[in-house]
Amino acid sequence: MFILLAAWLYFTGFFIISFMKKDISFIDVGWGPAFSWLVLAGILLGPYEPGQLQVLVASLVFAWSLRLAWYLHGRNKAKGEDPRYKELAKDWKGNYWVNAYFRVFMVQMILCLLGALPIFLVISAPPASLTVTAVIGGVMAILGLGIESIADLQMAKFQKTTPRTSKFCRLGLWQYSRHPNYFGELVFWFGVAVASLSVSYGFLGLIGPLTLTVLLLKVSGVPMIEEKYRSHPEWDKYESETRVLLPLPKY
């Protein structure tokens, strides 16, 4: 129950800040640190002292969340309010900020809780040593974080150095995959879920990355981005030469 309260306080706090800034896309900056906040709440308010497994998972989540917050803060600062939220809000009826609170902030809170399920399973378990499964999960998570970080840096370089007329990034990992950053994200969270298999009922932690996979591939990630560019004259060629996720040569 205290995890639910901690999540509600966090996302409501970001709603208040967003209201003051008149920019609901500010929640993007808060998405990553939300997981660190929940880890801290779980460790400080939980019944057990953290063991090696708990320290591993907490460290991975801290590294992931801080990197993501730093990246999104820099990106959003340069771009202003994310147009995706403007598109989302155009069909809202009633008070804009009431809609924003329940449709954006509370929905993201629920998604965060689902995504953090493998973290909760580990943090709430008795102190545990590292197992082979935990080490494999940790290596997967580090690999995923590295791929996501490299992909974001390559995209930032592309956007900074390439004329606006060129829509599609073909630098580094992006020459093989249209969404290598999402691939890295999924590898990271499946790694955390694999690490959580070391504790009781750890298999339930797979719900987190599976939910994220559905969201990225079927709802708000890949479909929204690709729909935006599908009418571009170079799209068909670009699509035929690249994979959706896996950053490896197609042929």
C-alpha positions, -999 to +999 in steps of 0.1 A: +000+000+000+028+024+008+042+019-027+008+030-042+009+061-019+045+069-029+036+066-066+005+088-062+024+115-043+052+115-070+029+118-100+006+143-083+037+163-075+047+163-111+012+173-121+014+203-099+048+213-114+034+208-149+004+229-141+026+257-129+047+254-161+016+251-182+033+221-199+020+186-194+049+171-214+071+179-184+059+145-171+084+129-196+113+142-175+097+126-144+091+091-159+126+078-153+132+091-118+097+077-108+113+042-108+142+054-086+117+070-063+098+038-059+130+018-053+140+042-025+105+040-010+106+002-011+140+000+005+134+027+032+099+016+041+102-022+035+108-048+062+142-060+050+177-047+046+189-049+010+210-079-001+233-083-031+204-089-054+185-058-042+216-036-045+221-049-081+186-042-092+185-008-074+218+003-090+206-007-125+173+012-120+191+043-107+215+043-136+187+039-162+164+065-146+190+092-142+203+088-178+168+090-192+159+120-171+190+138-182+184+130-219+147+139-219+154+172-200+179+183-226+157+172-255+125+188-242+142+220-232+153+225-268+119+215-283+093+229-258+060+212-253+058+178-269+033+179-298+021+144-290+004+158-259-013+185-280-025+159-304-038+138-274-056+167-258-075+179-289-104+155-283-107+161-246-140+174-232-143+194-200-115+210-180-081+206-197-062+201-164-086+176-149-083+156-181-045+159-180-044+147-144-065+115-150-057+108-186-019+115-185-005+115-150-026+088-134-024+066-165+014+070-164+014+062-127-004+029-134+020+021-163+049+028-140+036+005-113+032-023-139+066-017-153+082-017-119+067-050-109+100-069-111+116-042-090+089-046-063+093-084-062+131-080-056+129-051-031+102-067-010+120-101-008+144-111+020+180-102+014+194-124-014+228-132-028+235-130-065+226-161-085+236-171-120+201-160-131+206-126-115+240-121-131+226-130-165+198-105-160+222-078-148+244-083-179+213-081-201+202-049-184+236-033-188+237-043-225+203-028-230+212+004-212+243+007-234+224+002-266+197+028-256+223+053-246+243+049-278+211+052-299+200+084-282+235+100-286+235+090-323+200+105-328+210+137-310+241+140-332+219+135-363+194+161-353+222+186-345+243+181-377+218+171-404+196+194-425+159+194-417+152+180-452+167+147-441+140+129-420+156+095-413+186+089-392+211+064-407+239+069-382+253+039-363+226+016-350+200+036-369+213+023-402+199-011-393+170-003-370+142+023-370+140+022-332+172+009-317+165+030-286+133+010-280+152-022-285+177-012-258+149-002-235+132-036-238+165-055-233+171-035-202+137-043-186+137-079-196+171-081-180+157-067-147+128-092-150+153-121-155+172-109-124+139-110-105+134-147-113+158-153-084+131-145-058+097-161-050+071-154-076+097-137-097+081-149-129+054-123-123+080-097-130+078-106-167+045-087-167+064-055-166+085-058-197+057-076-216+034-046-209+062-023-221+066-043-253+029-040-261+029-003-254+060+004-276+051-019-305+013-015-306+002+017-288+023+048-282+058+041-294+064+026-329+029+032-343+028+069-335+063+076-348+059+056-380+025+069-388+039+104-387+065+096-415+046+070-435+036+096-462+072+107-467+084+098-503+115+081-489+096+060-463+091+028-484+128+026-492+138+033-456+113+007-442+125-019-467+162-015-456+157-015-419+143-036-391+118-023-366+139-030-335+169-053-339+200-032-349+215-058-372+217-058-410+185-070-426+201-090-454 
